[in-house]
């Protein structure tokens, strides 16, 4: 019997990593790496030697990097740390894997774009980030692609789920605690269920391991988000309606909710290339939200 492949999952304790633990399990032996090492392995992406040591110790057949510096506002005051985790680490990971031709799936963000477009962004649209977080994630994309590793980079947006810290869980709590809640209504994007992102990742990795996909020739950038679009207020309204809570939701402009990091006003991603290349059509964000809430 052929030995199951070793799948190194970096960031196994994040909301996407949590879902990946389940979706990757049928494909091989999942080695879970987290910052605190609570499970099999410890890794600090801000420390180059820590990452190199992890790859040497695990000798993976494939890597899924679900770890990142995601504190968008805090990144404005910690640009060096954000750069080491989001920019430098993916490049180093790629170089460590390139020689052995080990495939890697990595995640990026809609924040690589400025938000000035009037149509959903495609992979070949010019990225122009407007905050430190977006700039470091874009740098990580470029460094990984330049490393020569066989890589799939999945850009996503507005990720939520039943685990971790995210908009869904925050809204459910605030809707229960408050009589009135103000939510920004002039930032437009696509909510994406962490489970959907993990399922797409597992499908792609399965095809890579079977040899049906060669990421050296079919790799690069792909957008993976819930279909359609909404505002943060619209997202909150959908959560409220599904929850049956009576809190009054007030739409407000971004200027009434200032934050250290500027956000793109429009960051909807076009999933067309994923469908064209791999035949994967993604459900609308409302459908995914209903499925997620049905599990509560």
C-alpha positions in Angstrom: 0.0 0.0 0.0 1.3 3.5 -0.9 2.3 5.6 2.1 -0.2 8.5 2.6 1.3 11.9 1.7 2.4 14.2 4.5 0.4 17.4 4.4 1.9 20.3 6.4 -0.8 22.6 7.5 0.6 25.9 8.8 -1.8 28.0 10.9 -4.0 25.0 11.8 -5.6 26.9 14.7 -7.0 29.8 12.6 -10.6 29.9 11.3 -9.5 28.6 7.8 -7.0 26.2 9.4 -9.6 24.8 11.6 -11.8 23.9 8.6 -8.8 22.6 6.7 -8.0 20.1 9.4 -11.2 18.3 8.5 -11.2 18.7 4.7 -7.6 17.6 4.3 -7.9 14.6 6.6 -9.0 12.1 3.9 -6.1 13.1 1.6 -3.1 12.2 3.8 -1.4 12.6 7.2 -2.0 16.2 8.3 0.8 17.7 10.4 -0.6 20.7 12.2 1.7 23.6 12.9 0.7 26.5 15.1 2.5 29.4 16.8 2.3 27.9 20.2 2.8 24.3 19.1 -0.3 23.0 20.9 -0.5 20.1 18.5 2.3 18.5 16.5 4.6 21.3 15.5 5.4 24.9 16.5 6.4 27.6 14.0 6.9 31.3 14.1 6.6 32.8 10.6 8.4 36.0 11.8 11.5 33.8 12.4 13.1 32.5 9.3 15.0 29.7 11.1 11.8 28.5 12.8 10.1 28.1 9.4 13.2 26.4 7.8 13.4 24.0 10.8 9.7 23.1 10.4 10.1 22.2 6.8 13.2 20.1 7.5 11.6 18.3 10.3 8.4 17.4 8.6 9.6 16.7 5.0 6.1 17.4 3.6 4.7 16.2 0.3 2.5 19.3 0.2 2.1 22.5 2.2 -1.0 24.6 3.0 -0.1 27.9 4.5 -3.2 29.3 6.3 -1.2 31.5 8.7 -0.9 35.2 8.3 -0.7 38.5 10.2 -4.3 39.6 9.9 -4.7 42.5 12.3 -5.4 45.0 9.6 -5.4 48.1 11.9 -2.5 47.0 14.1 -0.4 46.4 11.0 -0.2 50.2 10.6 1.9 50.4 13.7 3.7 47.1 13.3 4.7 47.1 9.6 8.0 45.2 10.2 6.2 42.3 11.9 3.5 42.2 9.3 6.1 42.2 6.6 8.1 39.3 8.1 4.9 37.2 8.4 3.0 38.2 5.3 5.8 39.1 2.9 9.1 37.5 3.8 7.8 34.1 5.1 5.9 33.1 1.9 9.0 33.8 -0.1 11.2 31.8 2.2 8.7 28.9 2.2 8.7 28.9 -1.6 12.5 28.7 -1.8 12.5 25.9 0.7 10.0 23.9 -1.4 11.1 24.8 -4.9 14.1 22.5 -5.2 12.0 19.5 -4.1 9.1 20.7 -6.2 6.7 20.4 -3.2 3.4 22.1 -4.0 2.0 24.8 -1.8 -1.4 26.4 -1.4 -1.2 29.9 0.1 -4.0 32.4 0.9 -4.1 36.1 0.1 -6.7 38.9 0.2 -8.9 41.3 -1.6 -7.0 44.1 0.2 -4.3 43.9 -2.4 -6.6 46.1 -4.5 -7.3 49.8 -4.1 -11.1 49.5 -4.1 -11.5 52.0 -7.0 -12.8 49.5 -9.6 -16.4 49.5 -10.9 -16.3 45.7 -11.7 -15.2 42.6 -9.8 -11.5 42.3 -9.8 -9.9 39.7 -11.9 -6.5 38.1 -11.2 -4.8 40.2 -13.9 -6.1 43.5 -12.6 -3.4 45.8 -11.2 -3.1 45.4 -7.5 -2.7 48.7 -5.6 -3.0 48.2 -1.8 -4.0 51.2 0.3 -2.8 49.9 3.7 0.1 48.0 5.3 -1.7 44.7 5.5 -2.6 44.7 1.8 0.9 45.8 0.8 2.6 43.0 2.8 0.2 40.3 1.5 0.9 41.5 -2.1 4.6 41.2 -1.4 4.1 37.7 -0.1 2.3 36.8 -3.3 5.1 38.1 -5.4 7.8 36.5 -3.4 6.2 33.1 -3.5 5.5 33.3 -7.2 9.1 34.4 -7.8 10.5 31.5 -5.7 9.9 28.9 -8.4 7.8 26.7 -6.1 4.7 25.0 -7.6 2.2 27.3 -5.9 -1.5 28.1 -5.9 -2.4 31.4 -4.3 -6.0 31.8 -3.4 -7.2 35.3 -2.8 -10.3 35.6 -0.7 -12.3 38.1 1.2 -14.4 38.8 4.3 -13.8 35.3 5.8 -16.1 34.1 8.5 -17.1 30.9 10.3 -18.1 29.2 13.5 -14.6 29.3 14.9 -12.1 32.1 15.7 -12.7 35.8 15.6 -14.7 37.1 12.7 -17.6 39.4 11.6 -20.3 36.7 12.0 -19.5 35.8 15.6 -19.0 39.5 16.5 -22.4 40.5 15.0 -24.2 37.6 16.7 -22.8 38.7 20.1 -23.5 42.5 19.6 -27.0 41.8 18.2 -27.8 40.0 21.4 -26.2 42.6 23.7 -27.5 45.9 22.1 -30.7 47.6 21.2 -29.1 49.5 18.4 -26.0 48.9 16.2 -24.3 51.0 13.6 -22.6 49.2 10.7 -20.7 50.5 7.7 -22.7 50.5 4.5 -20.3 51.9 1.9 -17.7 49.1 1.7 -18.7 46.4 -0.8 -17.3 42.9 -0.8 -18.1 39.2 -0.8 -18.5 37.3 2.5 -16.7 33.9 2.3 -17.4 31.0 4.6 -14.1 29.4 5.8 -15.6 26.0 5.1 -16.0 26.9 1.4 -12.4 28.0 1.2 -11.2 24.8 2.9 -13.3 22.6 0.6 -12.0 24.3 -2.5 -8.5 23.9 -1.2 -8.9 20.2 -0.5 -10.4 19.6 -4.0 -7.5 21.4 -5.6 -4.9 19.6 -3.5 -6.5 16.2 -4.3 -6.1 16.9 -8.0 -2.5 18.0 -7.5 -1.7 14.8 -5.6 -3.3 12.7 -8.3 -1.4 14.5 -11.0 -4.4 16.0 -12.6 -3.2 19.5 -11.9 0.4 20.6 -12.3 0.8 23.8 -10.3 4.0 24.5 -12.2 1.9 25.2 -15.4 -1.6 25.7 -14.0 -0.7 27.5 -10.8 -0.6 31.1 -9.8 -3.4 33.4 -8.6 -7.0 32.4 -8.2 -9.9 34.2 -6.6 -12.0 32.2 -4.2 -14.9 34.0 -2.6 -18.6 33.6 -2.0 -20.6 34.6 -5.1 -22.3 38.0 -5.3 -21.7 41.0 -3.2 -23.0 43.1 -0.3 -22.0 45.7 2.2 -21.0 45.1 5.8 -24.5 46.4 6.8 -26.1 44.0 4.3 -24.1 41.2 5.8 -25.1 42.2 9.3 -28.7 42.4 8.2 -28.6 38.9 6.8 -27.2 37.6 10.0 -29.9 39.4 12.0 -32.7 38.1 9.9 -31.5 34.5 10.2 -31.0 34.9 14.0 -34.4 36.5 14.7 -32.9 39.3 16.8 -34.6 42.7 17.2 -31.6 45.0 17.4 -32.0 48.1 15.3 -29.3 48.1 12.6 -28.3 51.5 11.3 -26.3 51.9 8.1 -23.4 54.5 8.4 -20.7 55.7 6.0 -17.1 54.8 6.6 -16.2 58.3 7.6 -18.3 57.8 10.7 -16.3 54.8 11.8 -12.6 55.9 11.5 -9.9 53.3 11.7 -6.1 53.4 11.5 -6.0 51.4 8.3 -7.9 52.6 5.2 -10.2 50.0 3.7 -11.0 49.5 0.0 -14.5 50.8 -0.8 -15.1 48.0 -3.4 -13.2 44.7 -3.2 -15.4 42.2 -4.9 -13.3 39.4 -6.6 -14.2 37.7 -9.8 -14.1 33.9 -9.4 -14.3 33.2 -13.2 -10.7 31.9 -13.6 -11.3 29.2 -10.9 -14.3 28.0 -13.0 -12.5 28.3 -16.3 -9.4 26.4 -15.3 -10.7 23.9 -12.7 -14.4 23.8 -13.3 -15.3 24.9 -9.8 -18.4 27.1 -9.5 -18.9 28.7 -6.1 -22.3 29.3 -4.4 -23.6 32.7 -3.5 -22.6 34.2 -0.2 -26.2 34.0 1.1 -26.4 30.3 0.5 -23.1 29.7 2.3 -24.2 31.8 5.2 -27.4 29.8 5.5 -25.5 26.6 5.6 -23.1 27.9 8.2 -25.9 29.2 10.4 -27.7 25.9 10.1 -24.8 24.2 11.9 -25.1 26.4 15.0 
